[in-house]
Amino acid sequence: MFTIFSTLPANRAIRKEFFKFAVPSVLGMVISSLYTVVDGIFVGRGIGALALGSVNIVYPFIMLQIAIAMLLAIGGANLFSSSKGRKDFSRANNIFAQSMSILLAASLIFNFAAILFAEQFCTMMGADETLLAGAANYLAWMALSGIIFMPGLGLSIFIRNDGAPKLEMLGTLCGAVTNIILDYFFIMRFGWGITGAAVATGIGQWVSVAIYATHFRSPQRTLRLTKPRFHLPEIAKIVYNGFSSFLMEFSQSAVALSFNIVIVARIGVAGISAYSVVMYICSIFNMVLIGVVQGAQPIISYNHGCSNNKNVRSVYKMGVFSCLALSLFFYALIFIFGKNLAGLFSKDANLVETAVQMMRCYFLGFFPVGVSLMSILYFQARSREAKSILISVLRCIGFVQLFLLILPGFFGAYGIYLSFFAGETCNCLISMLLFRHDAFAKRRILIHRFSLIPR
């Protein structure tokens, strides 16, 4: 994979590899985000603003499903790839079997609990009496489909690490297209409401998993369906390795939940419906940034293993620059075409106008987010887990929530919208300070070693 490093100039080789991994990663993430975005468009235009608010109440639950899947799948996939690289195929496959078995068990427990206590879950996520019935109905159906969604997401990550990124892309694309077609029929033609949106999503996920499963027929595969041999030390490594990825995904759920609670209290149902539009559009861009980070990850990990710190820092800077450039591009789109984008989700002029005002403030937060995400990856690759976990924890429960308590008292609704930008800016500053500290620490070590060389 990385043989070109020996035949091309360093900067050119690194740049070529960066785009080789980042572009398909970004495309895959955008396709994945279509599941919820398309639901939002059909729900908003086919049912109404109230249904859109009910769906948005459930958004933190969906992100928590993804976070749990990433915890076990990313952690397991890293150990799987490491064992595969050492030609220990038996251990690699057993890590896959352990990860998927635990993920399936977690999926069953978590989603059945949500089905049984749907109203309690929705109340915890900020639903009031107006939104509770619709949100609980949508949550129950999404939890039912989540039983296959979470293991399916884990399987897609493993088959990508087993050398089948095109199959993963195909499965994700076919699932998204199925979801779009069924959304039209279930919502617009059959009138099934938000139940139809959830059922369409579930069927789309089954289609994706069915395509992923064809990987086991390939003779070149490492992955095999075998009975797992559980080893507690390996399970601990899987969880520890994937913890930062869990926090990275969970932060979206934590932030959305915090905003839901504050918006319901200060603005009401109309604000939640507008915020749901913002979150749908936000989910696409957030996936783009995560795609850049995941594209950079294998290159940074490889060069760190080779002790090539110059290349590690080069890829880090390319990732940061790419995130900032994409943030500028998307913010320009939001500023110019925000009304058109919001109009895809609703015909309500007041809702669209509120969503546009919210987006122009909220999307400023993505400029610092890209830097924070790349810093988390950088510290993970350099085995500085404490620093990566610190940044991740602060993004979950930290500055954003602090500013949600402070800014609305001074700036009203605009204070709510700007809290994301203010909080993520603080997270970004901390990540930059930690990066500089790490760089200077490395420099001091090199100077010390050089001073020990006999003259």
C-alpha positions in Angstrom: 0.0 0.0 0.0 2.7 2.4 1.0 5.4 1.3 -1.5 5.3 4.6 -3.3 7.0 6.2 -0.4 10.3 4.7 -1.6 9.8 6.0 -5.2 8.4 9.5 -5.0 9.5 12.6 -3.2 8.2 12.7 0.3 5.7 15.6 0.0 4.4 14.4 -3.4 4.0 10.8 -2.1 2.2 11.9 1.1 -0.1 14.3 -0.7 -1.0 11.5 -3.2 -1.7 9.0 -0.5 -3.7 11.5 1.5 -6.1 12.2 -1.3 -6.2 8.5 -2.3 -7.6 7.7 1.2 -9.5 10.9 2.0 -11.7 11.2 -1.2 -13.4 7.8 -1.0 -13.6 8.1 2.8 -15.5 11.4 2.5 -17.8 10.1 -0.3 -18.6 7.1 1.9 -19.4 9.3 4.9 -21.7 11.5 2.8 -23.6 8.5 1.5 -24.0 7.3 5.0 -25.5 10.6 6.1 -28.2 10.3 3.4 -30.2 7.9 5.6 -31.2 10.6 8.1 -31.1 13.6 5.7 -33.5 12.0 3.2 -35.8 11.0 6.1 -35.8 14.6 7.2 -36.7 15.9 3.8 -39.6 13.6 3.3 -40.9 14.0 6.9 -40.7 17.8 6.7 -42.4 18.2 3.3 -44.7 15.1 3.5 -45.9 15.3 7.1 -45.0 18.7 8.6 -42.9 20.7 11.1 -44.2 18.9 14.2 -43.1 15.5 12.8 -39.8 17.1 11.9 -39.3 18.1 15.6 -40.3 14.6 16.8 -37.7 13.1 14.5 -35.0 15.5 15.8 -35.7 14.6 19.4 -34.5 11.0 18.5 -31.3 12.3 16.7 -29.1 11.9 19.9 -30.3 8.3 20.2 -29.2 7.5 16.6 -25.8 9.1 17.2 -25.4 7.0 20.4 -26.1 3.9 18.4 -23.3 4.9 16.0 -21.0 5.7 18.9 -21.5 2.3 20.5 -20.8 0.6 17.2 -17.7 2.7 16.6 -16.4 1.9 20.1 -16.3 -1.9 19.4 -15.8 -1.8 15.6 -13.0 0.8 15.3 -11.2 -0.7 18.4 -11.6 -4.2 17.0 -10.6 -3.2 13.4 -7.4 -1.6 14.6 -6.3 -4.8 16.4 -7.6 -6.9 13.5 -5.4 -5.0 11.0 -2.4 -5.2 13.2 -2.7 -9.0 13.6 -3.3 -9.4 9.9 -0.2 -7.4 9.1 1.8 -9.8 11.3 0.2 -12.7 9.3 -1.5 -13.9 12.5 -4.8 -14.6 10.6 -6.3 -16.8 13.3 -6.0 -14.1 16.0 -7.2 -11.4 13.5 -10.4 -13.4 12.8 -11.0 -14.1 16.5 -10.8 -10.4 17.2 -13.4 -9.9 14.5 -15.6 -12.6 16.0 -15.2 -11.2 19.6 -16.0 -7.6 18.5 -19.0 -8.5 16.4 -20.4 -10.8 19.1 -20.1 -8.2 21.8 -21.5 -5.5 19.4 -24.5 -7.7 18.6 -25.2 -8.3 22.3 -24.9 -4.6 23.0 -27.2 -3.8 20.2 -29.9 -6.2 21.4 -29.8 -4.9 25.0 -29.6 -1.2 24.1 -32.3 -1.3 21.4 -34.8 -3.5 23.2 -34.5 -1.2 26.2 -35.3 1.7 23.9 -38.4 -0.1 22.6 -39.7 -1.0 26.0 -39.0 2.5 27.5 -39.5 4.7 24.4 -41.4 7.5 26.1 -38.9 7.7 29.0 -36.0 7.9 26.5 -37.7 10.7 24.6 -38.5 12.6 27.8 -34.8 12.4 28.7 -33.9 13.7 25.3 -36.0 16.8 25.7 -39.4 15.9 24.3 -42.4 17.9 25.7 -46.1 16.8 25.6 -46.5 18.1 22.0 -43.6 16.0 20.6 -43.6 13.0 22.9 -46.1 10.7 21.1 -44.5 11.1 17.7 -41.0 10.9 19.0 -41.7 7.8 21.0 -43.2 6.1 18.0 -40.3 7.0 15.8 -37.8 5.9 18.4 -39.4 2.5 18.8 -39.2 1.8 15.1 -35.6 3.1 14.8 -34.6 1.0 17.8 -36.1 -2.1 16.0 -34.0 -1.4 12.9 -31.1 -0.5 15.1 -30.8 -4.2 16.1 -29.3 -4.8 12.6 -28.0 -1.3 12.0 -25.3 -1.4 14.7 -23.8 -4.8 13.8 -24.1 -3.8 10.1 -22.1 -0.6 10.7 -19.4 -2.7 12.5 -19.3 -5.2 9.7 -18.8 -2.4 7.1 -15.7 -1.2 9.1 -14.2 -4.7 9.3 -14.7 -5.4 5.6 -13.0 -2.1 4.7 -10.1 -3.2 6.9 -10.1 -6.6 5.1 -9.4 -4.9 1.8 -12.9 -4.4 0.4 -13.6 -0.6 0.5 -15.5 -0.8 -2.8 -17.9 -3.5 -1.4 -18.5 -1.3 1.6 -19.2 1.7 -0.7 -21.6 -0.4 -2.8 -23.5 -1.7 0.3 -23.9 1.8 1.7 -25.0 3.3 -1.6 -27.6 0.5 -2.3 -29.0 0.9 1.2 -29.3 4.7 0.8 -31.0 4.4 -2.6 -33.4 1.8 -1.2 -34.2 4.2 1.7 -34.9 7.1 -0.7 -37.2 5.1 -2.9 -39.1 3.6 0.1 -39.4 7.0 1.8 -41.2 8.3 -1.2 -43.7 5.4 -1.3 -44.2 4.9 2.5 -44.6 8.7 3.3 -45.8 10.4 0.1 -47.9 7.7 -1.4 -49.0 5.4 1.4 -49.3 8.1 4.1 -47.5 6.0 6.9 -46.0 9.2 8.5 -42.8 9.0 10.5 -43.4 5.3 11.0 -42.9 4.9 7.2 -39.6 6.9 7.5 -38.3 4.6 10.2 -39.4 1.4 8.3 -37.7 2.6 5.1 -34.5 3.3 7.0 -34.6 -0.2 8.5 -35.1 -1.9 5.1 -32.3 0.1 3.6 -30.0 -1.1 6.4 -31.0 -4.7 5.8 -30.1 -4.3 2.1 -26.6 -2.8 3.1 -25.9 -5.7 5.5 -26.9 -8.3 2.8 -24.4 -6.8 0.4 -21.7 -6.6 3.1 -22.3 -10.3 3.8 -21.2 -11.3 0.3 -17.7 -10.5 1.5 -17.6 -13.9 3.2 -17.9 -15.7 -0.1 -14.6 -14.1 -1.4 -11.6 -16.6 -1.3 -9.2 -13.7 -0.6 -11.0 -12.7 2.6 -9.4 -13.0 6.1 -12.8 -12.6 7.8 -14.7 -15.8 8.5 -17.8 -16.6 10.5 -16.5 -18.6 13.4 -17.4 -19.1 17.1 -15.5 -16.5 19.1 -12.9 -17.4 21.8 -13.3 -14.7 24.4 -10.1 -13.3 26.0 -10.6 -10.5 28.5 -7.3 -8.7 27.8 -8.1 -8.5 24.1 -11.6 -7.3 24.9 -10.1 -4.6 27.1 -7.8 -3.6 24.3 -10.7 -3.4 21.8 -12.7 -1.1 24.2 -9.7 1.1 25.1 -8.5 1.5 21.5 -12.0 2.5 20.4 -12.8 4.8 23.2 -11.8 8.0 21.5 -13.8 7.1 18.5 -16.8 6.5 20.8 -16.4 9.9 22.3 -15.9 11.5 18.9 -19.4 10.2 17.8 -21.0 10.6 21.2 -20.1 14.3 21.3 -22.7 14.9 18.5 -25.3 13.2 20.6 -24.4 15.1 23.7 -24.4 18.5 21.9 -27.7 17.8 20.2 -29.3 16.7 23.5 -28.1 19.9 25.2 -29.4 22.1 22.4 -32.8 20.2 22.4 -33.3 20.9 26.1 -32.3 24.6 25.9 -34.3 25.3 22.7 -37.5 23.6 24.0 -37.2 25.7 27.2 -36.5 29.0 25.6 -38.0 28.9 22.1 -40.4 26.0 22.1 -41.5 23.4 19.4 -40.9 25.9 16.5 -37.3 26.2 17.6 -36.8 22.4 17.8 -38.3 22.0 14.2 -35.9 24.6 12.9 -33.0 23.1 14.8 -33.8 19.7 13.2 -33.3 21.2 9.8 -29.9 22.6 11.0 -28.9 19.2 12.3 -29.8 17.3 9.1 -27.6 19.7 7.0 -25.0 19.6 9.8 -24.8 15.8 9.7 -23.6 15.9 6.1 -20.8 18.3 6.8 -19.8 16.6 10.0 -19.5 13.3 8.0 -17.3 15.2 5.5 -14.9 16.2 8.3 -14.9 12.7 9.8 -14.2 11.4 6.3 -11.1 13.6 6.1 -9.9 12.4 9.5 -10.5 8.7 8.6 -8.7 9.2 5.3 -5.6 10.6 7.1 -5.6 7.9 9.8 -3.9 5.0 8.0 -1.1 7.3 6.7 -0.4 8.9 10.1 -0.5 5.4 11.8 1.9 4.0 9.2 4.4 6.8 9.4 4.3 6.8 13.2 5.2 3.2 13.1 8.1 4.0 10.9 9.2 6.8 13.3 8.8 9.3 10.4 7.5 12.2 12.5 8.0 14.7 9.7 5.5 12.9 7.6 3.1 12.5 10.5 3.1 16.3 11.0 2.8 16.9 7.3 -0.4 14.8 7.1 -1.7 16.4 10.2 -1.3 19.8 8.6 -2.8 18.6 5.3 -5.8 17.3 7.3 -6.2 20.6 9.1 -5.9 22.7 5.9 -8.4 20.4 4.2 -10.9 20.7 7.0 -10.6 24.5 7.1 -10.9 24.8 3.3 -14.0 22.6 3.3 -15.4 24.6 6.2 -15.0 27.8 4.3 -16.6 26.2 1.2 -19.6 24.8 3.1 -20.1 28.0 5.1 -20.2 30.0 1.8 -22.9 27.6 0.6 -24.9 28.0 3.8 -24.6 31.8 3.7 -25.6 32.0 0.0 -28.0 29.1 -0.4 -29.1 28.5 3.2 -32.7 29.4 2.4 -32.8 27.0 -0.5 -31.3 24.1 1.6 -33.7 24.7 4.5 -36.6 24.9 2.0 -35.9 21.2 1.0 -37.2 20.2 4.5 -40.2 22.4 5.0 -42.7 24.7 3.2 -43.1 26.8 6.4 -41.6 30.2 5.7 -41.1 31.1 9.4 -39.4 27.7 10.1 -37.1 28.2 7.1 -36.2 31.7 8.1 -35.4 30.6 11.7 -33.3 27.7 10.4 -31.3 30.1 8.1 -30.5 32.4 11.0 -29.5 29.4 13.2 -27.3 27.9 10.5 -25.3 31.1 9.9 -24.3 31.2 13.5 -24.1 27.4 14.2 -22.0 26.5 11.2 -19.2 28.9 12.3 -18.4 26.1 14.8 -17.1 23.8 12.1 -14.0 25.9 11.5 -12.5 24.9 14.9 -14.1 21.4 14.8 -11.9 20.2 12.0 -8.8 21.2 13.9 -10.0 19.4 17.1 -10.8 16.2 15.2 -7.4 16.1 13.5 -5.7 16.7 16.8 -7.6 13.8 18.4 -6.3 11.6 15.5 -2.8 12.9 15.9 -2.6 12.1 19.6 -4.2 8.6 19.0 -1.6 7.8 16.4 1.3 8.9 18.7 0.0 6.9 21.6 -0.9 10.1 23.6 -4.3 8.7 24.5 -4.8 10.9 27.6 -4.6 14.0 25.4 -7.0 12.6 22.7 -9.5 11.5 25.4 -9.3 15.0 27.1 -10.2 16.8 23.9 -13.0 14.2 23.2 -14.4 14.5 26.7 -14.5 18.3 26.5 -16.3 18.1 23.2 -19.0 15.9 24.8 -19.6 17.7 28.1 -17.7 20.9 28.5 -17.5 24.4 26.9 -20.5 24.1 24.6 -22.8 23.3 27.6 -21.1 26.1 29.6 -21.9 28.7 26.9 -25.4 27.4 26.5 -25.9 28.4 30.1 -24.2 31.8 29.7 -24.8 33.3 26.2 -28.6 33.1 25.9 -28.9 35.4 29.0 -27.0 38.1 27.1 -28.0 37.5 23.4 -31.3 35.6 23.6 -31.9 33.1 20.7 -28.6 34.2 19.0 -26.8 33.2 22.2 -28.1 29.7 21.8 -27.0 29.5 18.2 -23.5 30.9 18.9 -22.8 28.6 21.8 -21.6 25.8 19.5 -19.0 28.1 17.9 -17.9 29.5 21.2 -17.5 26.1 22.8 -15.7 24.5 19.9 -13.4 27.4 19.6 -12.3 26.7 23.2 -11.8 23.0 22.4 -9.8 24.0 19.4 -7.5 26.3 21.4 -6.8 23.6 23.9 -6.1 21.0 21.2 -3.6 23.5 19.6 -1.9 24.1 22.9 -1.6 20.4 23.5 -0.2 20.0 20.0 2.4 22.7 20.5 3.4 21.1 23.9 3.8 17.8 22.2 6.0 19.3 19.5 8.2 21.2 21.9 8.5 18.1 24.1 9.7 16.1 21.1 12.2 18.8 20.2 13.6 18.9 23.8 14.1 15.1 23.7 16.0 15.4 20.4 18.2 18.2 21.7 18.9 16.2 24.8 19.9 13.1 22.8 22.1 15.2 20.5 23.8 16.7 23.6 24.7 13.2 24.7 26.6 12.4 21.5 30.4 12.4 22.2 32.2 15.3 20.6 
